[in-house]
Amino acid sequence: MANIVQMVAFRRKRVIRLFERSKAFSADSARTLEELGIYYPDAAFELLYDNVISATGDGKYFLNRG
């Protein structure tokens, strides 16, 4: 069970790093998951559910700061 938790935490951190590297911090700088290099979006959708990232109306996402 601990390995699964560690894997999920690693994936979440990796996705957050991708947002930070692309400077996707607002709706104006939002990117699609493909632009970010995220091809297995489960971790991104978990972050969306947890309000760590937000979605725009055109299928792009950005990291909530604050």
C-alpha positions as CSV (number, residue, x, y, z in Angstrom):
1,M,0.0,0.0,0.0
2,A,2.8,2.4,0.8
3,N,4.3,1.9,-2.7
4,I,1.0,3.0,-4.3
5,V,0.8,6.1,-2.1
6,Q,4.4,7.0,-3.0
7,M,3.7,6.5,-6.7
8,V,0.7,8.8,-6.6
9,A,2.6,11.4,-4.7
10,F,5.5,11.2,-7.3
11,R,3.1,11.6,-10.2
12,R,1.4,14.6,-8.6
13,K,4.7,16.3,-8.0
14,R,5.8,15.5,-11.6
15,V,2.7,17.1,-13.0
16,I,3.1,20.2,-10.8
17,R,6.6,20.6,-12.0
18,L,5.4,20.5,-15.6
19,F,3.0,23.3,-14.9
20,E,5.8,25.3,-13.1
21,R,8.3,24.8,-16.0
22,S,5.8,26.0,-18.6
23,K,4.8,28.9,-16.3
24,A,1.1,28.0,-16.6
25,F,-0.1,30.1,-13.7
26,S,-3.2,31.8,-15.0
27,A,-5.9,31.4,-17.6
28,D,-3.8,33.6,-20.0
29,S,-0.8,31.2,-19.7
30,A,-2.8,28.0,-19.5
31,R,-1.7,25.0,-21.5
32,T,-3.4,21.8,-22.8
33,L,-2.2,18.5,-21.1
34,E,-0.6,17.6,-24.4
35,E,1.4,20.8,-24.5
36,L,2.6,20.1,-21.0
37,G,3.6,16.5,-22.0
38,I,0.9,14.8,-19.9
39,Y,-0.4,11.8,-21.8
40,Y,-1.8,9.9,-18.8
41,P,-4.0,12.5,-17.2
42,D,-5.1,10.7,-14.0
43,A,-2.7,12.7,-11.8
44,A,-3.8,15.9,-13.5
45,F,-7.5,15.2,-12.9
46,E,-6.7,14.4,-9.2
47,L,-5.1,17.8,-8.9
48,L,-8.1,19.4,-10.6
49,Y,-10.4,17.7,-8.2
50,D,-8.2,18.9,-5.3
51,N,-8.2,22.5,-6.7
52,V,-4.4,22.5,-7.2
53,I,-5.0,23.2,-10.9
54,S,-7.9,24.9,-12.7
55,A,-9.4,24.4,-16.1
56,T,-10.3,27.0,-18.7
57,G,-13.3,26.7,-21.0
58,D,-11.2,25.7,-24.0
59,G,-9.5,22.6,-22.5
60,K,-6.5,24.2,-21.0
61,Y,-5.2,24.1,-17.4
62,F,-3.1,26.2,-15.1
63,L,-1.6,25.8,-11.7
64,N,-3.3,27.7,-8.8
65,R,-0.8,29.7,-6.9
66,G,-1.4,30.8,-3.4
